[in-house]
C-alpha cells in the first residue's frame, strides 16, 4: 500500500519524452487519486470489464499525473486500473499529463459524466464539495457544461430521508431528477413515499406524478369544507406574515420608523439559518415553486437559490432593522 502523504510534495516533472505519449506503466507504480469524485464502483461491471481486458487488453490509455518518487497518480481511468489489477495484468497503458489546470477535479467529473460512469450520488458529493469552496450553483453548472437545474437536481441526493436513501441503495430509483421529484413528494406526503418504497418496484417519475395528483387536486381536503381566508391588516410597504395567531387577528399593526409598536408582531421579519455549513438568510417573502422548498441567500452574497427547506437549520428570527 502506498503512502499517500508523498503527494503533498511537489511533483517531479516528467521527462519530455514521456509527455503526451503512451507508456506501459507497472501497476505497482500507479495509484488512485484519494480525492477523485468517483466513490462508487459496481462490482459486477468491474468483473465484466476485467474479463474484457483479459481478452483484449486496455483499449484506451489511462491519464496520470507526473510521477512523485516514481509513483504516478491517476487522473482518469480508475475503473480501467482496477479492472487491470483484477485481470492480473502486470502493466497498464497510460499518458502523462502535466497541465494541472486542464486536468483538475472538474475534468475528472466531466470525463465520467460524458462516459455516464459517475453515479448521481458521486456527482452530488462533488457539487457539495465545490459549494463548500464557495462556488455557486450557476458557477458549478457552467464549469460542467450543464444547466443550473441539473445542479439543483443532484443536490437533492445530499442527506436523503431514510426512505429515499433505502430506495436509492436498492436501485429502485435512478436519476437525479427523479430523486428530486421524490424528495418534493416526501416534503408534502412522506407516507406516499414510504408506500412507493415498500412496493419494491422501480420508482419512476410517472409513479411520482400519479402519487402527486390527489395532493395537487385537493382531494385530501374534507368534502364541502368551507374555505377560510385569514386577513391581517399590515403596515404599508411591508410583506404580509404567512400566518399570525388568531389572538392578534384583529389587531392593527402600527409602526414608527419601521418598528412595530406591538412587541408580539414583527413588521419586517428577518429569518436566518444554516444551510450546508453556511449562514443564510431565508427569503420568506419569496414564494417557493413547490411546498417543502424555500429561497435562501448566503450571507455576504447577492445571489439567491431555492433549496429543500428540511435541509435548513433555523437559527434566528428577529426584526429586520433598516
N, C-alpha and C positions, 0 to 999 in steps of 0.2 A: 504494500500500500504506500502511495506517495505522500510525502509531507507537503501539504498544500500551502504551507506558510512560505515556501520558496517563491511563490508567485507574487509576494509582496516586493520582491527585489525587482530592479529594473531589468527588462528583458535584454538579452544579448541579440543584437541584430543578426538576422540570418545572412549567411554569405550570399553575394549577388547571384551565384549560380544555383541557389535554392529557391529564390523568389519567383513565383509565377509558373513553376514547372511541377510536374507530378513526381513526387518522391515516394519511395516504398519504405515506410517507417515501421520499425519493430513495434509491436503493440505495447511492449513494456516501456517504450519511450513516449507513450501518448497517454494523456489523462483528460478527464472531462472537466468542464468549467463548473465549479461548485455553485456559481450564481446564475447558471443558464435558466431561462424561463421554463423549459420543459421539466416537469417533475413527475409526470405520469407516463409510464411505459406499459403498453399492452403486451403481456407475456406471450399470448398466442401469436400476435403479429411478429414479435421478435423471433419466435421459433420458426415461423414461415420464412421470414427474411433470412435467417441463418441457414435454412435449408437451401434457399435460392443462391445465397452467397457461396455455400459449399459446392454447388454445382457450377456456377458461372463466375464466381469471384465478385468483388465490389465493382459495380459498373460506373459509379460516379465517385470521384475522389472526395474525401472529407476536407474541410478547411481548418487549418490550425494557425495558432499564433507563433511568432518566432520563439525558438527554444530558450528556456531558462534552465541552466545547468544540465543541458542535454535532454530536457523534457518538453514536449510540445503540448500545449493546451488546445482542446477542440473549440472551434468557433461554431462550425456547422458539421453535423454528421454523427451525433451521439448514438443514434439508432444503428447506423452502419457499423460504428465502432463496437457497440455491444454485441451486435449480431456476428461480427467477425470473430470476437472472442468466443462466442457461443459455438461457432462453427469450427473453432480450433485452428484458425489461421495464424501464422506467425507474424504477418505484416499487414498493413493497410495502406492503400494509396492516399496521398494527401498533398495539398498545396499550401505552402506557407504564405500567409497574408500579414503584411506589416502595417496596413493603414488602420489604426485604432479607431478613427472617426467613422470610416465606411463600414467597419465590422464591429460595431458595438452591440449592446443587447437588443436594440431596435432591429438590427439586421438579423439577429437570431430569431426574433418573433416573426418578422416578415418572411424569412426563409421557411419557417414551419407553417405559417398560416397559408402561404401560397401553395405549399405541398399538402395542406389540410392535415397536418400531423399533430399540431398542438390541440389539446383538449380545451373546451371552453373555460374550465377552471384554471388551467395553466395561464391562459390569456388574462383571466380576471385577476390572478395574483400579480401578473406583470403590470397590469394597469394600476393596481393598488400600490405597487412599489413606486411607479413613476409619479403617482399623485402624492405619495409621501415625500417625494423630492420637490414638490411644489408645482408640478405641471397640471394644467387644466385639462378637462375632458377634450376640448377642441384641439389643444396642442398635441395630445396623445393621438387623437384620431388622425390629425394631419400627418404626423410622423409615420403612421402605419398605413397611410393612404386609404383610410376608412372614413365613414361618416360619423359625426358626433354621437348619433343614437346607437351606433354599434358599440361604442364605449359604455354608454348607459346600460345597454342590454347585458353586457358582460359583468358590470359591477353588481348586478342582481345576484351573482353567484357568491359574493362575499357574505359570510355569516348567514348562510341559508337557514331557515327554520328547520327543525329536525325532520319533519315530514318530507320536505322538499329535498333535503340532503339525502334522506333514505332513498327517494325515488331516483336521484342522480346516481348514487352509488350502485343502485341495482340496474342501471341502464334503462329505466322506464322513461326517462325524459332526456331529450337530446336537443342541443341548440340553445344558444344564449337567449334568443328572443322568446322561445317557448318557456324557458325558466323565468324570464322577466314577466311574461303574462301570468304564469302560475303564481308568482310572488304577489302580483296585483290582486289576483283572486284570493290569495291567502289573507291579504290585508282586509278583505271585505267579508269573507266567509271561509274561515280556516277549516270548518267541518267538511266543506265540499272538497277541499284539497285532500283531507285525510281519507275520504271515500275513494277518490281517484287513485291515491297511492295504494290503499288496501286492495284495490281491484287486481293489482299485479300486472295490469295491461300497460302498453306504451301510452304515455300521456301526450297527446298531440294538441296543437293549437285549436283544432276543431272541437276536441272534447272540452277544452278550457272555455271556448266560446259558448258551447252548449250549457256548461255549468254557470256561466255568467248571465244567461238570459233571464232567469227569474229575478235576479238582483236588479238588472237594468230596467225590467218592465214593471218593477214594483210589486210583484206577486207575493212577496213576503209580508206586505202590509195587510192588516186586517181588512176584510171586505167591508166597504161602506164606511170606513173610519173617516171622520171629518179631518180635513187638513187644517192645522192650526198655524197661524203665522204670528211670530213674535215681533213686536215692534218696540223700539227703544229710541227715544229722541237723542240725537247726538249733536255735539257742537259742530259748527261749520268747518269744512276743510279737514275733517278727521275721518278715517275709515271706521266702519261700524264693527264692534266686537262680535265674534262669532255667536256667543250665547251668554247673556247676562242673567244672573239668577233672578227668578221671579220676584224676589223680595224687593229688588230695585227696578222692577219693570216700569213703574210709573214715574220714576224719578227723572227729573230733567238734569242732564249733565251740564254744569256750568263751569267755566274756566276763566282764569286770569293769567295772561301771558303764557298760554299753552299748558297750564297746570289745572287739574280737576280740583274743584272745591269740595268734592265728595271723596274722602280718603279711601273709600271702598271701591272706587271706579277709576280705571286707567283710561285717560283720554287718548293717549298715543302709546300703546304698549310696545315695549322692546323685549323680544324673546331671544335668548341666546342658548346655545348648547354646544355639544361636542360631536363632531362627525369625522370618523376615521382619524382620530387623534388631533384634529384641528378645531379651534374655536370658530363657531359660525353664528351668524345671525339668521334666525328663522323668519322668513318674509311672510308673515301671516296675512298680509294684505293681498298677496298674490294667490289666485285660485289654482290648486293643483289640477293636473289633467285627469287624474283618477283618485278615488279615495285610497288612503294609505300612503300618499306621497306628499311631499312638502318642498317648497322652494327655499333655498338657503343661499347665503353669501358668506364666503370665508372672510374672516377678519383681515382687513388690510387690502382686500381685493374689490374690484369694481364689478367683476362678473358674477353671475348667479346661475345656479343649476337646480334641477328638480331631482330629488333623491327619495329613497324609501324612508318614510317617517320613522319606522321602527328601528332604523339604524342611527337615529339621532338621540343622544342622551341630553335631556333637558337640564339646564343648569341654573337659569335665572330668568325671572320675569319682572320687569320694572318699567317705570315711566320713561319714555324717550325724551330726554331733556334737550330742547332745541339749542 
